[in-house]
Amino acid sequence: MPRIGYARVSTTSQDLEIQQAKLKAAGCEIIRAETSSGASRDGRTELATVLEFLREGDELVVHRLDRLGRSTRDVLNLVHELDAKGASLRVLEPEVTTAGDMGRMVITILGMVADMELKFIRDRQRAGFDAAKDKGVYKGRQKRVDDDAIRRLASEGGPKAQIARDLGVSRMTIYRALEKQKAEPKMNENS
């Protein structure tokens, strides 16, 4: 049974070496690694490659379940995809495999814990942002484009989608700037 390892870190400041060493020690013949968020499967090309090449009898191995994903739904969908291919998942810490029914139940519980941990991380980040804003340290991301530039291009009759492409912003940014312009005269009238 070929073992294929998958390692993931969220940021470039984190190190993949520990995961890769543990996967190699577990007998993984191939190890794919990437730097990407575990909140969803979007943009995780190495994981997509691994899933594409897994065959019946193969085993996908990860160091910890949260390296595979932090969403319970994503993890369970991955387990389902592996089952459909006749492959299985092995988590090294704690040692669990989906090759048996008990393993599937444990994976479900671990997936829920990873999901909850992601919520806690986001809550802590939000609390940190709020505290920094209260102190006046954090003022949010700098705008990439000036609202006046959007309004000028819109007044020239350009389509909103084209304005967004030209300025390298989303259409929602265009709509927000134009809505803000509509609200400004009303605010001035009430003054």
N, C-alpha and C positions, 0 to 999 in steps of 0.2 A: 504494500500500500504506500504510494508516494505521499510524502508530507510536504506541503507547501506552506511556508511561513509568510505572515503579513505583519509588518511593524509600522506604527504610525505615531508621529508626534504632532502637536498642534502648532508649534511655532519653531522658527529656525534657531532660536536660542536653546531649544531642548535637544537632547542627544539620543540618537537611535541605537547606539552601540550596545547598551545593556539588553535591549529587546532582541537585537540581532544575535547576540551571543547566546541567549537563552533558547532562541529558536534553532540555532545551529546545534546546540547541545541536545535538543529534543529530536534531532535527526531530520531536520528539514533539508531537503535536497535543493530547493529553490526558496529564496527569501526575497520578497518584494517589499520596499519601504517607501514611505512618502511623508511629506509635511503638509498636513491639512487638518481642518477642524473635523471633529467626530460628531458634530451636531447633526449632520445629514450626510448622504452619500454623494451629493453634488460636488463635482470637481475632484473626486478621488479616483484618478485614472489607474493607479496601481492596483487598487482593490478591484476595479472593473476588469482589469487584465487578468488578475488571478481568477475571478469568477468565470471569465470566459473560457479559461483553459482547464479548469477542474473537470475531471472525468470520474466515472463510476469507480468507487473504491478509494478515491483520493481523500486526503484529510487536510483541511485548512487549519493551520495552527496559529494562535495568537498568544502573546505573553499574558495579557489580561483582557477581559471582555471589553473594557472601555476603550481599548485600542482598536477594536472592531467598530464600535459605535456607541454613542451615548443616548440614542433614542431606542426605547424598547421596541417600537414598531420596526425600525430599521434592522435591529438585531434579529428579531423574529422573522422578518422577511428574508434576511440572509440565510437563516437556518432553513427556512422553507425552500429557498432556491437550491441550497446544498442538497436537501432531501430529494428534490426533484431530479437532480443529477446523479443521485446515488452516492454522494460524497457526505462527509461528516465534518463537524467542527470540534476542535480540541482547544481548550483554554488551559494554559499551563499553571496559572495562579488565580484562584485555586484550581486544582486538577479536575477538569470536568470535560466530558465528551458527549456529543449528541448521538453517539452510536447506540445508546439505550434510552428507554423512556424516562428514567430518573434524571438523566443528564439534561433532557429537554426542559424538565421542570426547573432544574437548578439554573439553567441558562435564562429562562424566563424571569426568574427572581433576580438574578444578577443584572439582567437588562433593565429591570425596573429600578434597581439601585443606581445604576449608571445614569439613567434618565433623571432620577431625583438629584443626583450629585451635580448634573449639568444645571438643573434649576437653581441649586444652592450657589453655584459659581456665578450664574447670572444675577442672582439676588445680591451677592456680595459686590459684584461689579457696579450694579445700579446704586447700592448704598455708598460706594466709594465715589462715584460720579456726583451723587447728590451732595455728599459732604464737601467735595471739592468745589462744587458750584456755590454752596452756602458760604464758603470762605473766599469766594471770588478767584480761586486758582484755576478752575476749569470753566471755559466759556463755550465749549462745544467745538466741533470741527469748523475750520475756516471755510467760507463759501468759495467754491471754485469759479463761479461766474457772477458777475454783477447783475442785479435785477434790472438795472437801467438798460443794459445791453440787450437783455431779453425783450424788454418792452419796446426798444427802438426797432429791433428786427421784426417784432410782431406788428408794429404800426406800419411797417413797410409792406405788410401783406404776405409775409412768408408763412408757409404752413408750419404748424407747431412741431410736427415730426421732423421737418427739415431743420428748423432752428435748433432742436435738441441734438440732432446729428452734428450740425456745424459747430455747436458749442461743446460737444462732448459730454452732455448731461442727459438725464432722463426726461421724458415728456412730462412727468409729474413735476419736475423742477420748473418747467416752463409754465404749467398750469398754476402752480403756487405763486410764482412771481406775478402773473397776470391777475390772479384773484386778490393778491395783496394790494395791487394797484387799484382795483375796484373798491376795496374797503377803505383805502386811505382818504378819498374825498369825503366819505361819510363821517369818518372820525374828525376831520377838520371842520365840517359843518356843525358838529355838536360842541365844538370848543368855544 
